[in-house]
Amino acid sequence: MKIGVFLPIGNNGWLISTTSPQYMPSFELNRDVTLKAEKFGFDFALSMIKLRGFGGQSQYWDHNLESFTLMAGLAAVTTRIKLFASVAVLTIPPPVIARMAATIDSISKGRFGVNIVSGWQKAEYVQMGIWPGEDYFAKRYEYCSEYVQVMKDLWSTGKSDFKGDFFQMEDCRVSPTPPGKIDIISAGQSNRGMKFAADYADYNFISAGGINDVSQVSQHTDRLIAANEAAGADCKAMLLMMIIADETDEAAMAKWQHYVEGTDLDALAWRDAQAGADVKAEAHSTVGRMVRSDRVPTNMLRLIGSYETIAKHMDELAAIRGLEGVMLTFDDFLIGMEQFGTRIQPLMKSRQDVLAAA
């Protein structure tokens, strides 16, 4: 099972709480997390793109670095781990991102990939005057399909004359082209989003909820398997999840309860109002899951417990059909990465090959 880390590019990571660890994003923090990931044999690191936060007392995600420039810096200080940057497709034309990706691929010596963000949060784009209108919600995967096709044309041949509904290229050029394949990731959770992933992406992030309930993951991997079969594709599923660990199950759960007590309800309300703008969103979609989530600091799957408990659940995840890997977040990234690398991973049967190689 592949393991990656979802870098803390936004303040306070992935806990919408005033009692969770409070910190600002910085290159130094993300560098240290990525170097730990490389040291412990992680397969990849990915940074999101977020252009406007949720506010509230915690100022959740009001402070963010930019994804591509961050990953260019990380490419220069790492040697093995694969790096993915995220692009909000409404903000930068595909030929520019194709050239940026080829540049970082050169810096990293072939260790780079691109995460496609179709855009669910209207306020990110309204603030810059580039929101295309409410009908974009229904067309965003068609937009992303053309976007990725333009990039793939440029990476493979250095030239594109693509003509579509959203993009028209006229002898568009990018050179030098990357010597190897640049992987594409998508995070679409809806059935339409998974179809896009099967058609155009190498990996698709899936989400689940609850605490220590790995059994629900297979319903989402099964949907991607069905999308792959329909498309004749082989897009791999990656699960987004959080780890909160301690010496005992009780101590770890006490941490979680402390974070729950500080849940930033104002930030959640703002997030949910943004999610509600897509009135036709599918229940499985990212925004559909948001508006139905409990009032807790995160709605992703949480593994909470002792190092032994978490290792056991990680091995259970590794056995799920169609799950290629996981992308981890932590309540405290530097401490959490160290716990995972020194206390959890050595107990995982599914990672013994990584430990042997190290």
Secondary structure, DSSP 4 states (H G I P E B T S, - for coil): -EEEEE---BTTTT--BSSS------HHHHHHHHHHHHHTT--EEE----SS--BTTTTBT-SB--HHHHHHHHHHH-SSSEEEEEEETTTS-HHHHHHHHHHHHHHHTS-EEEEEE----THHHHTTT----TTHHHHHHHHHHHHHHHHHHHHHHSEE--B-SS-B-SSEE--SPPSS--EEEE---SHHHHHHHHHH-SEEEEE--SBS-GGGHHHHHHHHHHHHHHHT--PEEEEEEEEEEESSHHHHHHHHHHHHHTB-HHHHHHHHHHHTT-TT--TTSHHHHHHTS-SSS--SEEEEEEHHHHHHHHHHHHTSTTEEEEEEEESSHHHHHHHIIIIIGGG-GGGHHHHHH-
